[in-house]
Amino acid sequence: MKPGSAPEFWRTLAQKDGANLDDLVGDEFASRLPEGFDDVERRSFLKLMGASLALAGMAGCTRQPPEQIVPYVRQPEQMVTGRPLFYATAMTVGGRATGVLVESHEGRPTKIEGNPQHPASLGATDVFGQGTLLDLYDPDRMQTVSRLGEILPWSAFIGAMRTATTAQQATKGAGLRILTETVCSPTLAAQIDELLARFPAAVWHQWDTASELNGAAGLRLATGVDLSVHYNVENAAVIVSLDADFLSCGSGNLRYARQFARRRRPESEGCRLYAAETMPTPTGAKADHRLPLKPSQIEALARALAADVGVAGVARGAGLPADAQAWVAAARADLAAHRGSSIVVAGEGQPPVVHALAHAMNAALGNTGRTVIYTDPVEMRRVDQLQSIRDLAAAMAAGQVDTLLILGGNPVYSAPADLQFGELMSKVRLRAHLSLHSNETSALSHWQIPEAHFLEAWSDARAFDGTVSIVQPIIAPLYQGRSAHEVLAALSDRPERTSYQIVREYWNAHASRQSSVVSRQ
């Protein structure tokens, strides 16, 4: 545009280049291709397309890999195409069982929901339950038994374990170590006890990053014995949470969330929630009175509240800000008005002393046996898992471990960094690892054993309140997966037993035993 002249506007790039807009509008549907292809270019194009089609057809002549999921030849009696079947089973998180219902289409699990009749779920499920199907069909799962990268049959592993156990007989298993996560399976614990009876010098270690170490230590500090605790949220009118996200994580969270939601309905009596927490959580988001607090101030807050509700021998904490003191005053008044129908719960991230203060407050308020239920330990053998993994590291460092059998988990990644667990494993002569996926621990093991998904194998487990659930498979193993029961059986006199036979034998022998945990008031 020249200086001083009126601006010129154009509606299309073609008009800007000098084309007549009226001609363009009149020729709206004309082809804009400059010229057609000449004969040479068209012939070359057809040759290229013909060759591509020929090569694509040849790909259909190649041999396809064998499919692991195949359709049935004879339709089962109860199966109707397009109509799902539902199976009751249980999945474990942190060793504790949660009852689920698995929807299956033509023999393939497709959806997981909670089992309404199971006390740990009441029909609800969480992200772990929803996502476990992705693990089942994950193509990156460990698929074959291998030793140092060489694929071998299951019989080769049985032979290696038989050789190892034979060598341990002279020392009664002094060089044998078994490392598991938290075990709440009666059958698996019985297998380990049977192995330890054969090799009394062998040691069973446990390490699980999801274990409730602080909660167990707090219970022991408050009661002097090993116990487990769970809560009856449905009967609670007031709940005080000390940095506890009990509605979205931890054992029993699905049940607590269902009961809390039922209590908060307009037609119910209501339930007030006081939450003091260091970071925003789903539980804090639902609180009527939420107090953001520094981690270092939670214990002082618990001491102040315990002193106010009448716990003997507790000095009131000092240094609380004004809003925290007002929160304590409101919570104390509400707890005092609802003795026997309240709950004080501490989070797993808090030290044992905070858990002990919470239990002391529940006892002083008369909540024990009403809203706070104490039972025998849910774990089949409760140990200080941090000390247990340290003892194993010390034994490996001293060269006392000849055979190490790791059932699940990834201790090379999750063990405390100061232990240098991966470096110490190199001192063990024979290392075997059972895992669903290849990880840091399996990379440092001699034997890599693919773990069967819980939808592929039989087992059992106890829920957060001690209820025993049978884990039944919904689908045949997609790969060469083995359960922990079958791996332990490889060290026994009957190594070829299946998980079904092992679980069935255990419960046939213990059918008369009461499966529920006896409550201690």
JOZI-V255185 format. One line per field, one symbol per residue. ss: DSSP state (H for helix, E for strand, - for the rest). A space follows every 10 residues. Layout:
BEGIN
ss: ???
END
This chain:
BEGIN
ss: ---------- --HHHH---- HHHHHH---- --------HH HHHHHHHHHH HHHHHHHHH- ---------- ---------E --E-EEEEEE EEE--EEEEE EEEEE--EEE EEEE------ ------HHHH HHHHHH---- E----EE--E E--HHHHHHH HHHHHHHH-- -----EEEEE -----HHHHH HHHHHHHH-- --EEEE---- --HHHHHHHH HHH----EEE E-HHH--EEE EE-------- --HHHHHHHH HHH------- -EEEEEE--- -HHHH---EE EE--HHHHHH HHHHHHHHH- ---------- -HHHHHHHHH HHHHHHH--- -EEEEE---- -HHHHHHHHH HHHH---E-- -EEEE----- ----HHHHHH HHHHHHH--- --EEEEE--- HHHH--HHH- HHHHH----E EEEEE-E--H HHH---EEEE E-------EE EE-----EEE E--------- -E-HHHHHH- --------HH HHHHHHHHH- --------EE -
END
